[in-house]
Every structure is written in C-alpha cells, then in structure tokens.
C-alpha cells in the first residue's frame, strides 16, 4: 500500500550540499529503509539517479508519514 511521506535530505552537487524537503509516495519497505541507518543507502542510490539527475549523491535524514 502506498502513502504520502515527507523526506528531509541533502542533495550534494560539486561539493556543495543543499537541504531539500520533498513529498513523495512510497511503500512500507521504502519508508522503513529511509529511516534505517544501514538500509537507507539503497534508497539514496536509487533516488540520486532518478529524482536528482546531476547530483553527486544524496543523504537522507528521515521520512515522516503525512
């Protein structure tokens, strides 16, 4: 089941980071991964390429259901 969540993350481009807050639809597994210190790398790698083209990497802080 999909639900809406607010995600706080840093987008890093050419050595500069910018705090972003996005709202997106996600499932329970993605939500769990975003709030896990170990598994959030999976989401960061997937989102960096698809949602933030041109970014060197992203760093997710947390996700909150809304």
C-alpha positions in Angstrom: 0.0 0.0 0.0 1.3 3.4 -1.0 1.1 6.5 1.2 2.5 10.1 1.2 5.6 10.9 3.1 7.8 14.0 3.7 11.5 13.3 3.3 14.4 15.5 4.6 17.6 15.1 2.6 20.8 16.8 1.5 21.5 17.0 -2.3 25.2 17.1 -2.9 26.5 18.6 -6.2 30.1 19.5 -6.9 31.0 19.6 -3.2 28.0 21.8 -2.1 25.0 20.5 -0.2 21.5 21.8 -0.1 18.8 20.7 2.3 15.7 19.6 0.5 12.3 18.6 1.8 10.2 16.6 -0.6 6.8 14.9 -0.5 6.6 11.6 -2.4 4.5 8.4 -2.5 6.2 5.4 -1.0 5.5 1.9 0.3 6.3 0.4 3.7 9.6 -1.1 2.7 10.9 2.2 1.2 9.7 4.1 4.3 11.5 1.6 6.6 14.7 1.9 4.5 14.6 5.7 4.7 14.6 5.5 8.5 17.2 2.8 8.8 20.8 3.7 9.3 22.0 0.7 7.3 19.5 0.3 4.5 19.0 4.0 3.6 22.0 3.7 1.2 19.8 1.5 -1.1 17.2 4.3 -1.4 19.8 7.1 -1.7 21.5 5.4 -4.6 18.2 4.7 -6.4 16.8 8.2 -5.9 20.0 10.0 -6.7 19.9 8.8 -10.3 16.1 9.0 -10.8 14.9 12.0 -8.8 18.1 14.2 -8.7 19.9 13.9 -12.0 23.2 15.7 -12.0 23.7 15.2 -8.2 26.8 13.5 -7.0 24.9 11.9 -4.1 22.1 12.4 -1.7 21.9 11.9 2.1 18.5 11.1 3.6 17.9 12.2 7.2 14.4 10.9 7.8 10.9 10.2 6.3 7.6 11.1 8.1 4.2 9.8 7.0 1.8 12.7 6.2 
